[in-house]
């Protein structure tokens, strides 16, 4: 699948936004109310999304 240059920027920003949301879910889980995954799993999701975001930039 080939991604056009302007689509790369949009996908990169979307992945970074998703990483921030995953960190917020992790903080919510740390406070005491897990949202579907445990806090450490949300941090792993955030790390992978951030790495792919940086790779696409």
Secondary structure by P-SEA (a helix, b strand, c coil): ccccaaaaaaaaaaaaaaaaaaaaaaaaaaacccccccaaaaaaaaaaaaaaaaaac
